[in-house]
Amino acid sequence: MSGPADWRKVGDSSRPDAKRIVASLPLAVFTLAPDLTIAAANPAAEQLAGQGARRLFGKAVEDVFAFEEPLILRRLAEGEAQLLARDSLVRILGAPARRIDVMTSPVAYCPGWQLLALSEGVGVEALSGDGGGAGAGEGTPLRAPEVLAHEIKNPLAGIRGAAQLLGRKLGETDRALTELITGEVDRIAKLVDQMQSLSRRGREPGTACNLHEAVRRAQAVVAAGHGGFVVEEEFDPSLPPVMANPDALVQVLLNLFTNAREACETAREPRIAVRTRFASGIQLHAGPGGKPLRLPIELRVSDNGPGIDPALRDHIFDPFVTGKKNGQGLGLALVQKLVREMNGRVTHDRDDLRGWTHFRLHLPVAGSAKP
């Protein structure tokens, strides 16, 4: 029987080259030339498009694909951007629109060349720890995001520790490189944490919370990391406690304040405002036969930045949708998830006349019945 390393004894001609590997992928992969025309397509791409590679060759990408999300074409036009847009509506050669995961990536060492990969979304089933047999699915299931997070974060911790040890032996100039490594490791770990939060299905129990205390706590955290962070406050001191998870509420506010600070950085006179008030008439409708839940407490976080791209406004709470050049598109998706778990609602609107962007939270009063 051949050992696991026997392939090393065989000539190079037996090894699969890059073209064969790409041709074997179940993912539809289109190679795009610098002028955004299709230069190659693997068999899965031919099947998805319903045309052979020869007929697709030389066609402009915008003539083959009509993306509902205009950000995709804009990122392709940039040439060096990576993008992952999940469950995006795509029309291929005039056929009815389909929900497809879209990925773009520049080709290494080939300036201007890009890969466009498309995959029709498939749900991820829970992974059972017993391999299926009797009692399969019983107990606590391991879901793919948790498994992936574990496998990523363990080596990340080792990389970070090694970089810190190395940094102690280097001079001041070289130490900046190890600090760059630890900073990137921390960023990736934070991204993994966000994705875990989005995939988590359980919800933490709510309790009576002082909304203004949560606001002040979130402001203090943001101010500690960003000097000069000032918020104009307009609070209604008569508001009753809200029903929420305290830590989740602070996390929501941290995201909103951080986004507001970044959004108005380029304004001549940056302004951020937070207002609380009683807003009667807002209700969360339950399912058939359920009683609607009133959401009378409103918190509004506003900034005078340029606002969100109008093409993105209807999708800003979707995962991986972002108007930031280096954004991940997970912050507002997490905000919406946390607010929904507190039986609340989060909305966005733009006041173009006055130049303000508003994010509004509507929350139930403590003691309210759940829908």
N, C-alpha and C positions, 0 to 999 in steps of 0.2 A: 504493500500500500504506500502511496506517495506521501511524504511528509509535508507539513505546511509550508516549508521553504523550498520545495523542489523546483518551483518555478524559476528560481534564481539560476538554475543550471541550464535552462532552456534559452535558445537564442532570442534576441529582441523581436524577431518577426512573429513570435507567437503571442506577444503581449497586445492587448487591444489598444489601438491608438485613440486619440481624443475624438475623432470623427465617429468611430464605432461606439464609444461610450455615450456620446450625445444622441446617436441614433437609437440606442437602446433605452433611453429614458422614457418613462411613461408620461413625462411632462412635455407639453408642447413648447418647443424652443425655436424662436425666430432670431436669426442673426441680422442685425441692422447695420447698414453702412453709415458713414458719417452724414450722408445727405438724407438719412431716415428712410431709405428704401430697403426692401427685403433682399438680403444677399444669400440667405440659405434658410432652410426649414427642415427640421427632423421629421421622421414619419408620423410622430404624434401630432406635430403641427399641421402636417398635410391633412390628417384625419379631422382635426378640429376645424380647419378652414374649408374642408371639402374640395381642395384643389391640390394638385401636385406642386412640388417645389419649382419645377420649370415655369409653370404658369404664374406662380407667386413672385418669381425672381424679378427684381427691378420695380415692383409696385411700391408706391409710397405707403408708409404705414397708416396714414390717415385715410387712404383710399380703401384699405382693407378692414380697418378697425374703427368703429365709432364708439368712443368711450363716453359714457354718461358723465364721468368725472373728468372735467377738463384739466385737472392738475396732472393727470398721467401724461398727456401730450406735452405739457409745459416742462415736466421733468425730463422727458425724452429729448426735448429741444435743448436742454441745458447740457446734455451729452455726458456728464460725469456724475449724475445723481443716481442713487439707489432708491427704489420705491417698492413698497408692498401694500397693495390695495385689496383687501379681502371683500368677497361677495359684491364685486362691482358689476354694474350692468354694462355689457359689451355687445355691440351689434357687429357681426362678422360678414362682410360682403353683402350687406343689405338684408341678411336673414333676421328673424325675430331676435330681440335682445335676450341674452342669457346671463345668468349670474356666474361670474368667473373670478377667481383669484388672479391678480395681475402682479407680476414682479419684473422689475427692470434692473439692470446692472451693467456698468461699463466693462469692457473686455480688457483684462490686464495687459499692459504694455502695448496696446493698440489704440492710440488716441482717437476719439470720435466713434469708435465701434462699440456697439451695445448688444446686450441680449435682452429679448423680450420673452418672458416665460409665462404661459397661461395654464391654469388648471381649474377645472370645474370643481367647485367646493364639495367636499365630502365631510360629513359630520364625524367627529372623533368619539368613538365609543369608549366607555369606561373600561379600564384594564383590570381584570379580576386576578387576584394573587394566586388562585389555586389551579389555574390552567384549564378551567372548564370542567369537569367531572361532577360528581355528586356535590350538591351544595354550591355550585358555581354561582358567583355573584353575591354570596352572603358575606356579611361582615363589611368592613370599610373598604370600598374600592379604591384602587390607585388610578388616578386619571393622568392622561398623557402630560399635561402641563406640570403637574407635581413631579413626575418622574424626570422630565426634562430639566426642571429647575434644580433638582437634587444633583443631577449629573453635571450641570454647568457650574453651580456655586461651590461644590467641593474643590475642583481644581483651581477655581478663581481664588479661593482663600490661600492655597499654596503658592500661586503666582504672586499674590500681594505680599505674603510673608517673605518670599525669596527676594522680591524687589526691595523691600525695606531693609533686609540684612545686607544686600549688595550696596544700598545707598550709604550705609554707615562706613563703608570702606573706600568710597569714592570721594574725589574732590568736589568743590562747590559746583563747577561747571558740569561735570558728568552726573552729579546728583539730580539735576533737573530732569534727566531722562528717566531715572527710576521714579521720580515723582509723577512724571507723565504716565508711566505704567500703572502705578497705584491709583491715579485719578481715573484712568480708563477702566480699570477693574471695578472700582466703586460705581462708575456709571453703568456698566453692564449689569452688576449685581442689583442696582436700583431698578433697571429695566425689567429684570427677571422678577423682582418683587412685585412690580406693577402688573405684569402679566399673570402672576399667581393670584393677585387680588381680583383681577377680572374674571378668572376662571373659577374662583371659589363660589360654591353654590349655597352654603349655609349663611344665615344672617345672625348677627349679634343682637341680643335682646336690647330693646330701647328702654330709656329711663327718663325721668324729668331732668331737663337741662336748662341752664340759664344761657340763653342765646348770646347775650352780650359778653359773658365771660369767655365763651368759645371764640368770639371775634377777637377779643383782646389777646387771648393766648396765641391765636394764629398770627396776629400782627406782630407780637413779640418775637416769634420764631423767624418770620420773614425779615424783620428788622435786624435780628442778630446776624443774619447772613448777608444782608444788603444794607449798608449804612445809608442814612438819609431817607429811609422808607417812611413816608408820612401819609396818613389817611384822613380825609375829612369825614367826620362822623355826624350822623343825624339819627339819634336813637330815640325810640319811644320807650321811656322808662316804665310805662304801665303794662307792658306786655307780660303775659303769664309765661311760665316755663313751657318749653316745647318737648314733645316726645321724640327722642333721638338717641343714637349711640354717641356718647361724648367724644370718643377718639375718632370715630368716623366723621363726625361733624367738623372737628378741627382739621382733619385731612382734606375734606371738601373745601373748607375756607382757605387752607394753605395753597391748594391748587388755584383757586380763583384769584387770590391776592398775587400770587407769583405770576400768573398769566397777565393780570392787569398791569403789574409793574413792568413786565417785558413789553407789553403792547404800547405803552405810552412813553417809552424811553426816548423815542425820536421826536416827541412833541416839544414845542418851544417852551411851554410851561407845563410839565407833566402833572396831571391831577388824578387822584384815585379817591373815590368816595364810597362809603358804605352807609346804607340806610336800613332801618328796621321800622315796620309799621304793621298795623292791623288791616288786612285786606279781606273784607267779607265777600262771600260769593264764590270763592275758589273751592272746588270740590274734586276729590278723586273718586271716580265712579268704580264701583265694585262690579263683580260679575252678576249674572242673572240671579235675581232674588236677594242680592246683598245690598246693605245700606251704604250710600255714599259717605265718604269720610271728608269732613270739612278740613281745609288747609288754610286757616285764617292768618297765619303768621308769615309775613314776607320779609326776607332779607335780600337786599340788592347791592351788588358790588359793581361799581361803574369805573370806567377810565376814559380819558379823552384822547386815546390813541387813534390811529387811522381806521381801526375796525377790521373785521374779518372779511376776506375776499367774498364778495356776493355769491360766487359759484360754489363756495364751501359752506355757506351758512346753514343749509338744510341738512348737512352731514357732519357738523362739528362734534357731535357726541358719538359718532361711529369710531370704532377702533381703527388706528393707523391713518386717520384723516387729519392732516395738519397743514397750516399755512406757513409754518416756520421752516426755514431751510434745513435746519439740523434737528427738527422736532421728531418725536417718535409717534405722536398722535394717540397717546394712551391716557393723558391726564384727564381730559374731559370725559372720556369713556368711563374712567374710574369714578369721576364725580357723579355721573348719571347713575351708575350702578349703586353707589353708596346711598345716594338720595332716595332711590327707589326702595332700597332695603329699609329705609326709615319711613316708608309710606309717604314720602314727599314727592315733590316735582321740581325740576330745574328747567328753566327756559332762557332763551337768549333773544335780544332784540337790539336794533341799532337805531339811534336817533341821529339821522344825517343832518337835520337842521341845526341842532346844537353841537353835533360832533362828539356824541357820547355813545359808548357801548355798554350795555347792561346785561348782567347775569342775575337772574332772580331765583331764589329758593323759596318754595312754599312748603310749610311744615305744619303738622297737626299739633294741637295743644296737648300738654301732658294730661293723661287720663282719658283721652279720646278712644272710642272703640275702634278696633282694627276693622278694615273693610272685609 
